Amino acid sequence: MSLHFSEYPGRRERHLRRKQDNPLFPATERQISADALEEAQRLDHEELVAFITDFRALVQEAVSLKPNEGSEVILGLKERLDQAYEQAAGLADDQAETKRAIKQLVGIIMDAVRKGASLDPAALLELEQEEQARNAHFKLLEHALVADLLDPASVIKGHELAASLLSAPGSELEHVLTLFDREQLMLLIADCERLLDTVDNPQARDRLQQIRDRSRAEETQSS
């Protein structure tokens, strides 16, 4: 029976596709059934519906902000919008419009915060640095594997991390590796080496070398 994968899958469906016919995962998990795919799609859809409801309420809060709203309320809302962007990055369907709306709302909020800090150069510098970090983080979330790993309820379990990273395209892995510090990279390398002791996969060995190179670069920067 042929499987009908989504054009824009959610995180659960993505992980099933990651496992399908992939020798880096256990043999019992490589064959995806139609029932398993349907269940993953159902759960991804339920997550999307819940997000849409919560996001509409969040937008309503944002547009209802009073001109003299306290900074605690404003910054709390901005943090929740940042979290909404992270969640949207991993959802099913095309979320480009939603992410664009979140960026616009965050921009409006940050303009208000900057206006309030206009007489404090140190605060303005901190806000500028924060904005640069946020933009870099949002750009990183364009990679599905990054979004899947950062999800608080990630479908990628610890014992699946090595297989998941070794299965990633090299260009995507380069971005994913920025999530790990050198100690974490060393542990990851050890897990990957153990996995590849049992699986002969040239592409995965290339990815392992990529991880080693990243670890060496981290070591050079810290010395």
PALUM-77049 format. One record per residue (C-alpha): x, y, z; residue in one letter. Coordinates in nm, 4 decimals. Layout:
REM PALUM-77049
<r X="X" Y="Y" Z="Z" type="A"/>
...
//
This chain:
REM PALUM-77049
<r X="0.0000" Y="0.0000" Z="0.0000" type="M"/>
<r X="0.1407" Y="0.3399" Z="-0.0980" type="S"/>
<r X="0.1715" Y="0.6082" Z="0.1701" type="L"/>
<r X="0.0285" Y="0.9545" Z="0.1174" type="H"/>
<r X="0.2664" Y="1.1984" Z="0.2827" type="F"/>
<r X="0.1736" Y="1.5639" Z="0.3241" type="S"/>
<r X="0.3327" Y="1.8425" Z="0.1244" type="E"/>
<r X="0.3790" Y="2.0383" Z="0.4481" type="Y"/>
<r X="0.4056" Y="1.7749" Z="0.7224" type="P"/>
<r X="0.3978" Y="1.8387" Z="1.0957" type="G"/>
<r X="0.6675" Y="1.7218" Z="1.3338" type="R"/>
<r X="0.5277" Y="1.3730" Z="1.3924" type="R"/>
<r X="0.4889" Y="1.3003" Z="1.0233" type="E"/>
<r X="0.8350" Y="1.4431" Z="0.9528" type="R"/>
<r X="0.9851" Y="1.2021" Z="1.2027" type="H"/>
<r X="0.8111" Y="0.9062" Z="1.0417" type="L"/>
<r X="0.9518" Y="1.0124" Z="0.7049" type="R"/>
<r X="1.2935" Y="1.0434" Z="0.8676" type="R"/>
<r X="1.2694" Y="0.6806" Z="0.9781" type="K"/>
<r X="1.1185" Y="0.5326" Z="0.6637" type="Q"/>
<r X="1.3583" Y="0.2816" Z="0.5014" type="D"/>
<r X="1.6426" Y="0.4416" Z="0.6984" type="N"/>
<r X="1.9058" Y="0.1851" Z="0.8050" type="P"/>
<r X="2.0248" Y="0.4152" Z="1.0836" type="L"/>
<r X="1.7038" Y="0.3453" Z="1.2772" type="F"/>
<r X="1.6069" Y="0.0063" Z="1.4246" type="P"/>
<r X="1.4628" Y="-0.2376" Z="1.1703" type="A"/>
<r X="1.1288" Y="-0.2431" Z="1.3546" type="T"/>
<r X="1.0838" Y="0.1324" Z="1.2953" type="E"/>
<r X="1.1828" Y="0.1597" Z="0.9293" type="R"/>
<r X="0.8584" Y="0.0381" Z="0.7767" type="Q"/>
<r X="0.5846" Y="0.2951" Z="0.8217" type="I"/>
<r X="0.2293" Y="0.1672" Z="0.8164" type="S"/>
<r X="-0.0646" Y="0.3586" Z="0.6734" type="A"/>
<r X="-0.2244" Y="0.3555" Z="1.0206" type="D"/>
<r X="0.0862" Y="0.5045" Z="1.1838" type="A"/>
<r X="0.1029" Y="0.7768" Z="0.9201" type="L"/>
<r X="-0.2671" Y="0.8572" Z="0.9563" type="E"/>
<r X="-0.2325" Y="0.8832" Z="1.3340" type="E"/>
<r X="0.0698" Y="1.1132" Z="1.3049" type="A"/>
<r X="-0.1184" Y="1.3352" Z="1.0609" type="Q"/>
<r X="-0.4207" Y="1.3424" Z="1.2903" type="R"/>
<r X="-0.2131" Y="1.4491" Z="1.5900" type="L"/>
<r X="-0.0260" Y="1.7082" Z="1.3851" type="D"/>
<r X="-0.3595" Y="1.8489" Z="1.2697" type="H"/>
<r X="-0.4935" Y="1.8637" Z="1.6257" type="E"/>
<r X="-0.1814" Y="2.0510" Z="1.7308" type="E"/>
<r X="-0.2320" Y="2.2962" Z="1.4461" type="L"/>
<r X="-0.5956" Y="2.3602" Z="1.5373" type="V"/>
<r X="-0.5016" Y="2.4229" Z="1.9022" type="A"/>
<r X="-0.2259" Y="2.6605" Z="1.7948" type="F"/>
<r X="-0.4600" Y="2.8600" Z="1.5723" type="I"/>
<r X="-0.7028" Y="2.9091" Z="1.8613" type="T"/>
<r X="-0.4267" Y="3.0188" Z="2.1002" type="D"/>
<r X="-0.2629" Y="3.2417" Z="1.8392" type="F"/>
<r X="-0.5857" Y="3.4273" Z="1.7636" type="R"/>
<r X="-0.6203" Y="3.5043" Z="2.1342" type="A"/>
<r X="-0.2579" Y="3.6200" Z="2.1432" type="L"/>
<r X="-0.3116" Y="3.8515" Z="1.8477" type="V"/>
<r X="-0.6185" Y="3.9956" Z="2.0164" type="Q"/>
<r X="-0.4108" Y="4.0697" Z="2.3256" type="E"/>
<r X="-0.1481" Y="4.2411" Z="2.1127" type="A"/>
<r X="-0.3923" Y="4.4671" Z="1.9275" type="V"/>
<r X="-0.5697" Y="4.5502" Z="2.2543" type="S"/>
<r X="-0.2596" Y="4.6830" Z="2.4279" type="L"/>
<r X="-0.3123" Y="5.0252" Z="2.5822" type="K"/>
<r X="-0.0726" Y="5.3096" Z="2.4893" type="P"/>
<r X="0.0436" Y="5.3299" Z="2.8518" type="N"/>
<r X="0.0620" Y="4.9536" Z="2.9093" type="E"/>
<r X="0.3228" Y="4.8485" Z="3.1647" type="G"/>
<r X="0.6570" Y="4.7143" Z="3.0427" type="S"/>
<r X="0.6038" Y="4.3854" Z="3.2263" type="E"/>
<r X="0.2876" Y="4.3174" Z="3.0263" type="V"/>
<r X="0.4495" Y="4.4218" Z="2.6972" type="I"/>
<r X="0.7634" Y="4.2143" Z="2.7457" type="L"/>
<r X="0.5583" Y="3.9155" Z="2.8600" type="G"/>
<r X="0.3541" Y="3.9344" Z="2.5423" type="L"/>
<r X="0.6688" Y="3.9625" Z="2.3305" type="K"/>
<r X="0.8085" Y="3.6486" Z="2.4948" type="E"/>
<r X="0.4892" Y="3.4584" Z="2.4182" type="R"/>
<r X="0.5046" Y="3.5749" Z="2.0565" type="L"/>
<r X="0.8613" Y="3.4483" Z="2.0339" type="D"/>
<r X="0.7425" Y="3.1132" Z="2.1656" type="Q"/>
<r X="0.4557" Y="3.1137" Z="1.9151" type="A"/>
<r X="0.7056" Y="3.1598" Z="1.6329" type="Y"/>
<r X="0.9042" Y="2.8594" Z="1.7538" type="E"/>
<r X="0.5884" Y="2.6502" Z="1.7629" type="Q"/>
<r X="0.4675" Y="2.7713" Z="1.4232" type="A"/>
<r X="0.7999" Y="2.6731" Z="1.2692" type="A"/>
<r X="0.7291" Y="2.3079" Z="1.3452" type="G"/>
<r X="0.3601" Y="2.2897" Z="1.2552" type="L"/>
<r X="0.1908" Y="2.1228" Z="0.9615" type="A"/>
<r X="0.0785" Y="2.3251" Z="0.6584" type="D"/>
<r X="0.2474" Y="2.6359" Z="0.5226" type="D"/>
<r X="0.3000" Y="2.8701" Z="0.8179" type="Q"/>
<r X="0.4773" Y="3.1486" Z="0.6254" type="A"/>
<r X="0.1906" Y="3.3935" Z="0.6730" type="E"/>
<r X="0.1631" Y="3.3188" Z="1.0443" type="T"/>
<r X="0.5358" Y="3.3648" Z="1.0981" type="K"/>
<r X="0.5267" Y="3.6882" Z="0.9027" type="R"/>
<r X="0.2423" Y="3.8156" Z="1.1244" type="A"/>
<r X="0.4348" Y="3.7255" Z="1.4402" type="I"/>
<r X="0.7409" Y="3.9138" Z="1.3164" type="K"/>
<r X="0.5269" Y="4.2195" Z="1.2482" type="Q"/>
<r X="0.3692" Y="4.2081" Z="1.5938" type="L"/>
<r X="0.7065" Y="4.1645" Z="1.7621" type="V"/>
<r X="0.8377" Y="4.4566" Z="1.5568" type="G"/>
<r X="0.5525" Y="4.6824" Z="1.6717" type="I"/>
<r X="0.6092" Y="4.5842" Z="2.0346" type="I"/>
<r X="0.9844" Y="4.6394" Z="2.0111" type="M"/>
<r X="0.9300" Y="4.9825" Z="1.8552" type="D"/>
<r X="0.7239" Y="5.0747" Z="2.1613" type="A"/>
<r X="0.9915" Y="4.9390" Z="2.3951" type="V"/>
<r X="1.2652" Y="5.1319" Z="2.2122" type="R"/>
<r X="1.0590" Y="5.4482" Z="2.2330" type="K"/>
<r X="1.0351" Y="5.4041" Z="2.6083" type="G"/>
<r X="1.4119" Y="5.3535" Z="2.6314" type="A"/>
<r X="1.5031" Y="5.6365" Z="2.3938" type="S"/>
<r X="1.6975" Y="5.8271" Z="2.6631" type="L"/>
<r X="1.8992" Y="5.5234" Z="2.7761" type="D"/>
<r X="2.1830" Y="5.4381" Z="2.5305" type="P"/>
<r X="2.2763" Y="5.1220" Z="2.7203" type="A"/>
<r X="1.9191" Y="4.9947" Z="2.7070" type="A"/>
<r X="1.8961" Y="5.0740" Z="2.3350" type="L"/>
<r X="2.2166" Y="4.8807" Z="2.2687" type="L"/>
<r X="2.0819" Y="4.5833" Z="2.4623" type="E"/>
<r X="1.7586" Y="4.5952" Z="2.2619" type="L"/>
<r X="1.9558" Y="4.6041" Z="1.9356" type="E"/>
<r X="2.1595" Y="4.3011" Z="2.0381" type="Q"/>
<r X="1.8422" Y="4.1203" Z="2.1411" type="E"/>
<r X="1.6839" Y="4.1921" Z="1.8038" type="E"/>
<r X="1.9873" Y="4.0578" Z="1.6179" type="Q"/>
<r X="1.9792" Y="3.7410" Z="1.8276" type="A"/>
<r X="1.6047" Y="3.7000" Z="1.7658" type="R"/>
<r X="1.6444" Y="3.7410" Z="1.3907" type="N"/>
<r X="1.9248" Y="3.4826" Z="1.3869" type="A"/>
<r X="1.7105" Y="3.2444" Z="1.5917" type="H"/>
<r X="1.4097" Y="3.2875" Z="1.3638" type="F"/>
<r X="1.6311" Y="3.2224" Z="1.0616" type="K"/>
<r X="1.7615" Y="2.9060" Z="1.2254" type="L"/>
<r X="1.4041" Y="2.7863" Z="1.2758" type="L"/>
<r X="1.3534" Y="2.7793" Z="0.8985" type="E"/>
<r X="1.5227" Y="2.4386" Z="0.9159" type="H"/>
<r X="1.2663" Y="2.1750" Z="1.0134" type="A"/>
<r X="1.5124" Y="1.9629" Z="1.2091" type="L"/>
<r X="1.6015" Y="2.2635" Z="1.4249" type="V"/>
<r X="1.2335" Y="2.3268" Z="1.4974" type="A"/>
<r X="1.1810" Y="1.9587" Z="1.5794" type="D"/>
<r X="1.4761" Y="1.9499" Z="1.8202" type="L"/>
<r X="1.3784" Y="2.2725" Z="1.9987" type="L"/>
<r X="1.0164" Y="2.1696" Z="2.0477" type="D"/>
<r X="0.9581" Y="2.1192" Z="2.4237" type="P"/>
<r X="0.7782" Y="1.7936" Z="2.3397" type="A"/>
<r X="1.0227" Y="1.6911" Z="2.0694" type="S"/>
<r X="0.9372" Y="1.3727" Z="1.8844" type="V"/>
<r X="1.3101" Y="1.3038" Z="1.8501" type="I"/>
<r X="1.4056" Y="1.1071" Z="2.1589" type="K"/>
<r X="1.7549" Y="1.1066" Z="2.3016" type="G"/>
<r X="1.8401" Y="0.7645" Z="2.1643" type="H"/>
<r X="1.7258" Y="0.8787" Z="1.8169" type="E"/>
<r X="1.9374" Y="1.1931" Z="1.8036" type="L"/>
<r X="2.2430" Y="1.0373" Z="1.6398" type="A"/>
<r X="2.0386" Y="0.8665" Z="1.3679" type="A"/>
<r X="1.8354" Y="1.1812" Z="1.3064" type="S"/>
<r X="2.1403" Y="1.4040" Z="1.2665" type="L"/>
<r X="2.3329" Y="1.1548" Z="1.0550" type="L"/>
<r X="2.0298" Y="1.1357" Z="0.8238" type="S"/>
<r X="2.0073" Y="1.5119" Z="0.7720" type="A"/>
<r X="2.1283" Y="1.6913" Z="0.4576" type="P"/>
<r X="2.4705" Y="1.8406" Z="0.5128" type="G"/>
<r X="2.3470" Y="2.1966" Z="0.4683" type="S"/>
<r X="2.0785" Y="2.1494" Z="0.7327" type="E"/>
<r X="2.3133" Y="1.9710" Z="0.9724" type="L"/>
<r X="2.5495" Y="2.2692" Z="0.9615" type="E"/>
<r X="2.2759" Y="2.4849" Z="1.1128" type="H"/>
<r X="2.1585" Y="2.2190" Z="1.3580" type="V"/>
<r X="2.5066" Y="2.1837" Z="1.5049" type="L"/>
<r X="2.5000" Y="2.5444" Z="1.6249" type="T"/>
<r X="2.2543" Y="2.4256" Z="1.8924" type="L"/>
<r X="2.5246" Y="2.2190" Z="2.0649" type="F"/>
<r X="2.8228" Y="2.3225" Z="2.2741" type="D"/>
<r X="3.1548" Y="2.1365" Z="2.2487" type="R"/>
<r X="3.0820" Y="1.8967" Z="2.5366" type="E"/>
<r X="2.7495" Y="1.8022" Z="2.3779" type="Q"/>
<r X="2.9199" Y="1.7577" Z="2.0416" type="L"/>
<r X="3.1722" Y="1.5187" Z="2.1944" type="M"/>
<r X="2.8913" Y="1.3066" Z="2.3415" type="L"/>
<r X="2.7115" Y="1.3154" Z="2.0078" type="L"/>
<r X="3.0243" Y="1.2039" Z="1.8230" type="I"/>
<r X="3.0580" Y="0.9054" Z="2.0571" type="A"/>
<r X="2.6926" Y="0.8079" Z="1.9968" type="D"/>
<r X="2.7358" Y="0.8432" Z="1.6198" type="C"/>
<r X="3.0508" Y="0.6309" Z="1.6227" type="E"/>
<r X="2.8728" Y="0.3541" Z="1.8139" type="R"/>
<r X="2.5864" Y="0.3622" Z="1.5675" type="L"/>
<r X="2.8140" Y="0.3500" Z="1.2633" type="L"/>
<r X="3.0024" Y="0.0556" Z="1.4096" type="D"/>
<r X="2.6894" Y="-0.1446" Z="1.3224" type="T"/>
<r X="2.5815" Y="0.0312" Z="1.0013" type="V"/>
<r X="2.7862" Y="0.0872" Z="0.6867" type="D"/>
<r X="2.6558" Y="0.4146" Z="0.5484" type="N"/>
<r X="2.8979" Y="0.6428" Z="0.3567" type="P"/>
<r X="2.6663" Y="0.9439" Z="0.3699" type="Q"/>
<r X="2.6267" Y="0.9094" Z="0.7457" type="A"/>
<r X="3.0055" Y="0.8888" Z="0.7799" type="R"/>
<r X="3.0299" Y="1.2184" Z="0.5931" type="D"/>
<r X="2.7876" Y="1.3685" Z="0.8425" type="R"/>
<r X="2.9936" Y="1.2311" Z="1.1309" type="L"/>
<r X="3.3007" Y="1.3998" Z="0.9875" type="Q"/>
<r X="3.1009" Y="1.7209" Z="0.9655" type="Q"/>
<r X="3.0192" Y="1.6925" Z="1.3365" type="I"/>
<r X="3.3857" Y="1.6280" Z="1.4177" type="R"/>
<r X="3.4870" Y="1.9339" Z="1.2176" type="D"/>
<r X="3.2356" Y="2.1444" Z="1.4084" type="R"/>
<r X="3.3687" Y="2.0140" Z="1.7393" type="S"/>
<r X="3.7254" Y="2.1006" Z="1.6418" type="R"/>
<r X="3.6144" Y="2.4488" Z="1.5388" type="A"/>
<r X="3.4477" Y="2.4928" Z="1.8785" type="E"/>
<r X="3.7670" Y="2.3804" Z="2.0508" type="E"/>
<r X="3.9768" Y="2.6273" Z="1.8509" type="T"/>
<r X="3.7439" Y="2.9144" Z="1.9369" type="Q"/>
<r X="3.7518" Y="2.8351" Z="2.3088" type="S"/>
<r X="4.1315" Y="2.8015" Z="2.3300" type="S"/>
//
